[in-house]
């Protein structure tokens, strides 16, 4: 069964919703200047309310590596998602000084790029997102999933997932489906949309 990540949580109401509907992962965005960015203090408070069975992923773009390590050490995040231009030395250093899993995001342009990303050492997962020359993630747009080759590294599928395309997304080889704007109304997480998309992903369990 596909895992589910609801990304970009910012409010206590968001945490109450995911505690009820139980995705496998949630995301806190620490990259500055984004509409869903949270501070360390806010993330710490929200994590204290989060059901322990749901893993919190910290989303970073070219972030200070020591700050990431501190967030992991303090238990504010359970996984690290790197969404910038972090190189192999950065990733290997992070892997050496933290025990939490690392996700490396790829803004997908072609199959060869994904095959190269599949060889990055010291990562546990890839996250495949839509390429946009002006931003790193959060586009709300899909990409051509047919170009995804067979990958050895399990991957999260992101970029424009919503209730209308989630069944198609389930047919990919993704380990997990990553949803953010697809469960929002006017830029705010919508409890009913969260419930509906989680139910849609998990519906396959009934057919197994």
Backbone torsions as a table, in degrees:
resi	resn	phi	psi	omega
1	UNK	NA	137.1	179.1
2	UNK	-63.9	140.8	171.2
3	UNK	-81.9	162.2	-176.2
4	UNK	-130.2	134.0	173.6
5	UNK	-123.6	128.4	173.6
6	UNK	-106.4	113.3	-171.5
7	UNK	-103.3	157.1	173.4
8	UNK	81.2	37.7	177.9
9	UNK	-79.9	138.4	-175.6
10	UNK	-133.9	-13.7	-170.7
11	UNK	-127.8	158.6	176.0
12	UNK	-59.0	-37.4	179.5
13	UNK	-62.1	-33.6	178.1
14	UNK	-64.2	-42.1	-179.3
15	UNK	-66.0	-41.6	178.6
16	UNK	-60.9	-37.8	179.5
17	UNK	-66.2	-47.7	-178.4
18	UNK	-70.0	-30.8	175.3
19	UNK	-62.1	-31.8	179.6
20	UNK	-78.4	-42.1	-171.3
21	UNK	-98.9	-10.2	166.4
22	UNK	59.4	61.9	164.3
23	UNK	-67.8	168.9	179.5
24	UNK	-80.8	-31.7	-177.5
25	UNK	-138.6	152.7	167.3
26	UNK	-129.4	162.0	-178.3
27	UNK	-123.1	134.8	169.4
28	UNK	-107.7	125.3	-178.8
29	UNK	-92.1	119.0	178.3
30	UNK	-104.0	-7.4	177.6
31	UNK	-63.6	126.2	-175.3
32	UNK	-68.7	153.2	172.8
33	UNK	80.9	8.3	177.7
34	UNK	-98.7	154.9	-177.4
35	UNK	-68.5	-18.4	179.4
36	UNK	-108.3	15.4	-179.1
37	UNK	-66.0	137.2	174.1
38	UNK	-121.2	153.4	175.5
39	UNK	-82.5	167.7	175.6
40	UNK	-59.1	-41.4	-177.3
41	UNK	-65.0	-42.9	178.7
42	UNK	-65.4	-44.4	179.5
43	UNK	-62.0	-39.4	179.2
44	UNK	-62.8	-42.4	178.5
45	UNK	-65.1	-46.9	-179.0
46	UNK	-63.8	-39.1	179.0
47	UNK	-63.1	-33.8	179.8
48	UNK	-65.2	-22.5	179.5
49	UNK	-93.0	-14.8	-172.2
50	UNK	-75.6	136.0	175.1
51	UNK	-55.5	133.0	-176.4
52	UNK	-63.9	-17.2	179.0
53	UNK	-79.9	-9.2	178.6
54	UNK	-102.4	127.0	-178.5
55	UNK	-86.7	136.3	178.5
56	UNK	-97.0	125.8	179.6
57	UNK	-105.2	128.1	174.2
58	UNK	-91.4	128.0	-176.9
59	UNK	-104.6	124.7	-173.1
60	UNK	-131.7	148.5	174.6
61	UNK	-127.3	105.6	178.1
62	UNK	51.1	44.9	-172.7
63	UNK	-83.6	158.1	173.3
64	UNK	-59.4	122.4	-170.8
65	UNK	-66.6	-33.2	-179.4
66	UNK	-68.7	-33.9	177.1
67	UNK	-65.5	-39.1	177.1
68	UNK	-62.9	-45.2	179.8
69	UNK	-59.9	-40.7	179.4
70	UNK	-63.8	-44.2	179.0
71	UNK	-60.0	-38.9	178.6
72	UNK	-70.1	-43.5	-179.4
73	UNK	-62.7	-35.1	-178.6
74	UNK	-83.9	0.5	176.5
75	UNK	74.7	16.4	178.6
76	UNK	-75.5	-31.4	175.3
77	UNK	-126.8	149.3	179.3
78	UNK	-106.2	-15.6	178.7
79	UNK	-146.2	158.2	-178.1
80	UNK	-119.1	128.5	176.4
81	UNK	-116.5	117.4	-178.2
82	UNK	-99.3	118.7	-171.3
83	UNK	-117.3	14.7	-177.2
84	UNK	-114.9	-140.7	-177.3
85	UNK	-104.4	30.3	-177.6
86	UNK	-59.5	128.0	-177.7
87	UNK	-91.6	-178.6	-175.0
88	UNK	-64.5	-37.3	178.8
89	UNK	-62.5	-42.0	178.4
90	UNK	-60.5	-48.5	-176.9
91	UNK	-65.7	-41.9	-179.4
92	UNK	-66.1	-38.9	176.8
93	UNK	-62.2	-46.7	-179.8
94	UNK	-60.9	-42.3	179.7
95	UNK	-64.4	-35.7	-178.3
96	UNK	-70.3	-33.4	-173.1
97	UNK	-106.1	7.0	172.0
98	UNK	-135.5	156.4	178.6
99	UNK	-105.0	1.2	-174.5
100	UNK	-89.3	151.6	179.1
101	UNK	-62.4	148.9	-179.2
102	UNK	-116.8	130.3	175.2
103	UNK	-109.4	129.4	175.4
104	UNK	-109.9	120.2	-179.7
105	UNK	-81.4	144.2	176.8
106	UNK	-127.3	124.3	173.5
107	UNK	-82.5	104.1	-164.1
108	UNK	-72.2	127.2	174.5
109	UNK	-121.8	-35.8	180.0
110	UNK	-159.3	168.4	-176.8
111	UNK	-63.8	-40.3	-177.8
112	UNK	-62.3	-37.3	177.7
113	UNK	-61.4	-41.4	-179.9
114	UNK	-69.4	-37.9	177.5
115	UNK	-63.9	-36.6	177.0
116	UNK	-68.5	-42.9	179.3
117	UNK	-62.3	-29.2	-178.9
118	UNK	-65.9	-13.8	-178.3
119	UNK	-101.3	0.9	-178.5
120	UNK	-64.8	124.1	178.6
121	UNK	-76.2	163.0	171.7
122	UNK	69.5	15.1	172.5
123	UNK	-113.6	154.2	-179.4
124	UNK	-102.7	-29.5	-178.4
125	UNK	-144.6	155.4	164.6
126	UNK	-102.8	158.5	169.8
127	UNK	-129.1	120.0	-176.9
128	UNK	-98.5	120.1	-175.3
129	UNK	-129.0	169.4	-177.7
130	UNK	-77.3	133.4	177.7
131	UNK	-74.9	136.0	173.1
132	UNK	-145.0	124.2	-175.2
133	UNK	-64.3	-19.2	-174.4
134	UNK	-100.5	-12.8	-176.4
135	UNK	-149.5	159.8	178.4
136	UNK	-111.1	93.1	179.7
137	UNK	86.1	169.2	175.6
138	UNK	71.4	27.8	-177.8
139	UNK	-79.6	-25.7	-175.0
140	UNK	73.0	14.4	-178.7
141	UNK	-120.4	149.1	177.0
142	UNK	-88.1	168.3	171.4
143	UNK	-124.7	178.1	-177.0
144	UNK	-77.1	100.0	-177.2
145	UNK	-66.6	-18.6	-177.1
146	UNK	-67.9	-16.5	-179.7
147	UNK	-85.7	-4.3	-179.6
148	UNK	-70.0	118.5	178.9
149	UNK	-80.4	177.1	172.4
150	UNK	-69.3	122.6	-176.4
151	UNK	-114.2	143.3	176.2
152	UNK	-80.7	-29.9	-179.8
153	UNK	-85.7	125.7	177.4
154	UNK	-60.6	145.5	-174.8
155	UNK	-133.5	149.0	169.9
156	UNK	-89.1	135.8	175.4
157	UNK	-101.1	123.7	-177.8
158	UNK	-129.8	175.4	175.7
159	UNK	98.8	92.6	171.0
160	UNK	72.6	20.4	178.6
161	UNK	-74.4	137.4	179.4
162	UNK	-154.0	-178.7	-175.2
163	UNK	-63.4	-22.5	-176.9
164	UNK	-82.0	-26.2	-179.0
165	UNK	-117.2	5.6	-174.1
166	UNK	-65.9	-34.2	178.8
167	UNK	-66.2	-36.8	175.0
168	UNK	-67.3	-39.7	178.5
169	UNK	-62.0	-33.7	179.1
170	UNK	-64.5	-21.2	-178.6
171	UNK	-82.5	-10.2	176.2
172	UNK	-77.0	174.4	178.8
173	UNK	-88.7	17.4	-178.5
174	UNK	-60.7	141.9	171.8
175	UNK	-72.9	-38.6	-177.3
176	UNK	-145.4	154.1	177.0
177	UNK	-110.0	129.8	-171.5
178	UNK	-112.4	115.9	-174.0
179	UNK	-121.9	137.2	176.0
180	UNK	-133.8	-79.6	-178.0
181	UNK	-64.7	-23.0	-179.5
182	UNK	-68.2	-10.1	175.7
183	UNK	-120.1	31.4	179.2
184	UNK	-120.1	153.5	169.7
185	UNK	-126.9	120.4	-176.8
186	UNK	54.7	39.7	175.1
187	UNK	79.3	5.9	-179.3
188	UNK	-119.1	138.0	178.3
189	UNK	-57.3	134.3	-174.8
190	UNK	-112.6	116.5	-175.4
191	UNK	-55.8	-42.0	-178.0
192	UNK	-66.4	-37.9	178.1
193	UNK	-69.6	-37.3	175.8
194	UNK	-61.7	-47.5	179.9
195	UNK	-60.2	-44.5	-175.2
196	UNK	-66.7	-41.6	-175.4
197	UNK	-74.9	-34.8	176.1
198	UNK	-65.5	-41.5	177.7
199	UNK	-62.7	-39.3	-179.7
200	UNK	-66.0	-41.0	179.3
201	UNK	-66.5	-42.6	-174.2
202	UNK	-83.4	-4.5	-180.0
203	UNK	-60.9	-29.4	-179.9
204	UNK	-60.3	-27.0	179.8
205	UNK	-59.0	-34.1	-179.4
206	UNK	-69.4	-22.8	-175.5
207	UNK	-96.8	-3.9	-178.8
208	UNK	-72.0	NA	NA
